[in-house]
Amino acid sequence: MLKRILRDENATVAFGSELYDAIRHQYGDRAVIYLHGDLGAGKTTLVRGILRMMNHVGAVKSPTYTLLEPYQTDWGEVYHFDLYRLKSPEELEFLGFDDIFAGPGFKFIEWPGQGQGWLPAADVEVSLSLHTPQEKSPATPDVDAAMQRQVSVHFA
């Protein structure tokens, strides 16, 4: 298990780069990664960091309304799912996502509980939550403190 406190958005993006290395080392070019966390916890920001490490240039947006944002990178395919608005796990089958899960690439899944019973098991589970430091220092303004996140990563 890996745990960290990420001080701001830049630290979250940088951690994505580190996480990419760990996932690639352990699973090669194919992994299912569940992303847990409330709205605003930094799930998409973390995926943005991983995509930057994979040399993706361009916007990385949350697939909240599209359910899926696919990316082709120098290092392989990435599929970023957001199942927040999913009404039933069976919807995934009708959308043809089973072909994606059977193929190569990294599959990042936000709100995996919405697809419970249909999704393959996770190779990696990442939990993100907002974090408030115990001690406030003059060097850390309240705005920065509000952006801190705690991340824990569990490899199957």
Buried (B, 14 or more C-beta within 10 A) or exposed (E): EBEBEBBBBEBBBBBBBBBBEEBBEEBEEBBBBBBBBEEEBBBBBBBBBBBBBBEBEEEBBBBBEEBBBEBEBEBBBBBBBBBBEBEEBEBBEEEEBEEBBEEEBBBBBBBBEBBEEBBEEBBBBBBBBBBEEEEEEEEEEEEEBEBBBBBBBEBE
